[in-house]
Amino acid sequence: MRGPALPLARRAGAALGLGRAGRDPGQLEKKRRGKQQKQICQVVLQHFEKQYTAELGDAWSTVRDVLTSPCCWQHALLLNRFSWSPGLESRLAEQGYQPAFPAALPFLPAAFRCYSRPAAGRFPAQKHQPGRLKEYYLLNAASLLPVLALELQDGEHVLDLCAAPGGKAVAILQCACPGHFHCNEYDDLRSRWLEQTIESFIPDPFINLIRVSKLDGRQIGDLQPEFYDKVLVDAPCSNDRSWLFSSDPQQALLRLMQRKELSSLQFQLLRSAVKALRPGGSLVYSTCTLSKAENSDVINLILNSCRNLMPVDISGMARGVSQEFSFLSGMQQHELLVLPERGRAWGPMYVAKLKKVSST
């Protein structure tokens, strides 16, 4: 699908800025540094006010307060089990960091170590150095919930369908050693970023077990039917945090106009993931938006369209982290939506889990 017109998957991830930004790592780091000084995009805020007041009710005012105040944003550290630093955990403890996930979770591998603190701010980032592994990955702690929901086991065949920038791929390898690990990213720039992330965190023996591809995610199910035990679809979405700080109002307006295309793309990616999943295998779908059209509506559509799917209860995981994260009430047992609030400024993050029960 590399004709003169950009396919929807690429347009959504790159040209129109839909979903996670399709830029190189250096540009994104500069963007993060300058975010405190950037102005809130009123076009986007007004759009969100109307939509999320209707969808979230009173909870929206609390969420809006966090999303529009980067000074209160928090960052967690996922430690890299392949690059052990004896003094790192002591340094983190001295600065008020504690384990981000309680040991009572239904699934929490011993090697999976993530630290966070209630205070805003971030630990110093580590630069990419060829041949040297990083000790930790800075992230939004809620972004690890989709990986934990997969309940990965050693030896499984795993597909990360929309893998860039690579944080969830790194997290997957902190949980287990897959027998086959396929990381796919269609966009060229983002694929290079994914490769750099893997190089920064994963040693050579494991890198050789990872397949990185630049396929259209909507086609993988037909190319490799019923091959994978676990599939993660961290779908391109309307990134609420990023969109609120759009520097170009006209581009922001274009994004909002094109936003309705995303649910169609997300459904097509999910349908491909279902085809790629073996009977008995599990699928986790996630986004970093509050939008019901991109979250519950997409999951309901795939459940109604694929009779061989059943929802999987993840309410136990939600209960297990209820002190660390704030969730939208009234969700179904197979889904959750993390809502940012001060002191727990994680998310937005939507997670849903499904199981394929048969081939047809």
C-alpha positions, 0 to 999 in steps of 0.5 A, spaced: 500 500 500 505 504 498 502 508 492 502 516 491 496 517 496 498 516 504 494 510 507 489 511 513 494 508 517 500 512 515 496 519 515 493 517 522 500 516 525 504 521 521 501 526 516 495 529 520 499 528 527 493 523 529 495 518 535 502 518 538 507 524 534 510 521 528 517 525 529 524 523 531 526 522 538 530 529 538 524 533 536 520 530 541 525 531 547 525 538 545 518 538 545 517 536 552 522 541 554 518 546 551 511 544 553 511 548 560 512 554 556 507 552 550 500 555 550 494 551 551 490 550 544 483 553 545 480 550 539 482 543 542 480 545 549 473 547 547 472 541 543 474 537 549 470 541 553 464 539 549 465 532 548 468 530 555 463 534 559 458 530 556 462 523 556 465 524 563 460 529 567 463 532 573 470 528 572 472 532 566 474 538 571 479 534 575 482 531 569 482 538 565 486 541 571 491 536 570 492 535 562 492 543 562 498 543 567 504 540 565 507 542 572 503 537 576 505 531 571 509 525 574 513 520 570 515 513 572 521 509 571 521 502 568 528 499 570 531 495 565 533 488 568 538 487 562 542 493 565 542 492 572 545 498 576 546 496 584 545 503 586 539 506 582 534 503 587 537 506 593 538 513 589 530 512 587 528 511 594 532 517 597 528 521 592 521 519 594 520 513 589 517 507 591 514 501 587 509 503 582 505 497 582 503 493 589 505 486 589 498 483 590 496 484 583 494 478 579 500 478 575 506 482 576 513 478 574 519 478 579 523 482 574 518 487 573 520 493 577 517 500 576 518 506 581 514 512 581 513 518 587 507 523 588 511 529 587 511 532 580 517 532 575 522 527 572 528 523 573 534 525 569 533 522 562 539 517 559 541 519 552 542 513 547 549 511 546 550 505 541 553 499 545 551 501 552 544 499 555 540 504 558 538 502 566 531 505 565 525 508 561 521 514 563 514 513 562 507 514 564 505 509 569 499 508 566 502 505 560 504 499 563 497 497 565 496 494 558 502 490 558 500 487 565 494 485 562 497 481 557 499 476 563 505 474 558 509 467 559 515 465 557 515 462 550 509 465 547 509 468 540 507 475 541 505 481 537 506 488 538 502 491 532 503 498 533 510 498 537 513 505 536 516 508 540 517 502 543 516 503 551 511 497 551 516 492 547 521 494 552 516 492 558 514 486 555 521 483 555 521 485 562 515 481 564 517 474 560 522 472 554 517 470 548 519 465 544 517 469 538 516 477 539 514 481 533 514 488 533 511 492 528 510 499 526 508 502 519 511 509 519 518 510 517 520 515 522 517 511 528 520 505 526 527 507 526 525 510 533 522 503 535 529 500 533 533 505 537 529 504 543 530 496 542 537 497 541 538 502 547 534 497 552 535 490 549 542 486 549 544 482 542 542 475 544 535 478 545 535 483 539 536 477 535 529 474 537 525 480 535 522 481 529 521 488 527 517 490 521 514 496 517 507 492 515 501 495 514 498 493 521 491 492 518 494 486 513 498 482 518 492 478 520 492 475 513 499 475 512 500 471 519 493 468 521 492 464 528 500 465 529 500 469 536 498 467 543 498 474 545 497 481 541 497 488 543 494 493 539 496 500 542 492 503 537 493 510 534 489 515 537 487 522 539 492 523 544 489 528 549 495 531 552 499 532 546 493 535 542 492 540 548 498 543 546 498 544 539 502 550 536 498 551 530 491 552 531 489 550 523 493 544 524 489 542 530 482 544 527 484 539 521 486 534 526 479 534 530 476 534 523 479 528 521 478 525 528 472 521 526 477 517 521 480 514 527 475 509 530 475 506 523 482 505 523 482 502 530 477 497 528 481 495 522 487 494 526 483 490 531 480 485 526 487 484 523 489 482 530 483 477 531 485 474 525 493 473 527 491 471 534 490 463 535 484 460 538 485 461 546 490 467 545 488 473 548 488 480 545 489 487 549 487 494 546 489 500 549 489 508 547 491 514 551 485 518 549 479 519 553 474 519 547 469 513 548 468 513 540 475 510 540 475 506 546 468 502 548 465 504 542 471 500 538 471 494 543 463 493 542 463 494 535 469 488 534 465 484 540 459 484 535 462 483 529 467 477 531 462 472 534 469 468 536 471 473 541 469 474 548 471 479 554 476 478 559 475 480 566 480 485 568 477 488 574 482 484 579 487 488 576 484 495 577 482 493 584 489 491 585 492 498 583 486 502 585 490 506 590 495 508 585 491 510 579 484 513 579 479 510 574 472 512 571 466 509 574 461 505 571 466 501 566 465 494 564 469 488 567 473 487 561 475 495 560 478 500 564 479 508 563 485 511 567 483 518 569 489 523 571 488 527 578 493 531 582 498 526 585 496 521 581 497 524 574 497 518 570 493 517 564 489 518 560 489 510 558 484 506 556 485 498 556 480 492 554 482 485 554 479 480 549 480 472 548 479 468 542 475 462 543 475 459 536 477 460 529 470 462 526 
